[in-house]
Amino acid sequence: MSNISRHTVRRYLVETASSEPTYLRARESASDLDGSPKAVAQYLSQLQDELTIVSLEQWGRSKSTTWRLEVNGS
């Protein structure tokens, strides 16, 4: 799939999240992680229901999906 792992994407999400919503796209995150946007997008979809520390939801679509990320309990 890519040179990045699911664990790497999960760690990136936890480190990126804050009490204020953060909006991200797979392409931008892939650039930060030195991976492929396709792999990051697949991991984001898979991790959406698994994360407990942070909340991740599909927020909008234009040319690509935007994800809303924030620490749970905010």
C-alpha positions in Angstrom: 0.0 0.0 0.0 2.5 2.6 1.1 5.6 3.1 3.2 3.5 4.4 6.1 1.7 2.2 8.6 -1.7 2.5 10.2 0.0 3.0 13.5 1.9 6.0 12.1 -1.3 7.6 10.9 -3.0 7.0 14.2 -0.1 8.6 16.1 -0.2 11.6 13.7 -3.9 12.1 14.4 -3.4 12.0 18.1 -0.5 14.4 18.0 -2.3 16.8 15.6 -5.6 16.9 17.5 -6.4 19.8 19.8 -9.4 21.0 21.8 -10.3 23.2 18.8 -11.4 21.4 15.6 -8.6 20.8 13.1 -9.5 20.2 9.5 -7.2 18.1 7.3 -7.0 16.3 4.0 -5.3 13.1 3.1 -3.0 14.8 0.6 -1.7 17.3 3.2 -1.3 14.7 5.9 0.5 12.4 3.4 3.0 15.2 2.8 3.6 15.5 6.5 4.0 11.7 6.8 6.0 11.1 3.6 3.4 8.7 2.4 0.8 8.4 -0.3 -2.5 10.3 -0.1 -4.3 7.1 -1.1 -2.9 5.1 1.8 -3.6 8.0 4.3 -7.2 8.3 3.0 -7.8 4.5 3.5 -6.3 4.6 7.0 -8.4 7.7 7.9 -11.6 5.8 6.9 -10.6 2.7 8.9 -9.6 4.7 12.0 -12.7 6.9 12.1 -14.6 4.4 14.2 -11.6 3.0 16.2 -10.2 6.2 17.8 -11.2 6.9 21.4 -8.8 9.7 22.3 -9.7 11.9 19.4 -12.8 12.4 17.3 -12.4 12.0 13.5 -15.3 12.5 11.1 -15.8 13.2 7.4 -16.7 16.8 7.3 -17.0 17.8 3.7 -16.2 16.9 0.1 -15.1 19.1 -2.7 -12.2 17.8 -4.7 -11.3 15.6 -1.8 -12.6 14.7 1.6 -12.0 17.0 4.4 -11.7 15.4 7.9 -12.6 17.2 11.1 -10.3 16.2 14.0 -10.5 17.2 17.7 -9.7 15.7 21.1 -12.8 13.9 22.6 -14.5 15.6 25.5 -14.1 19.1 24.1 
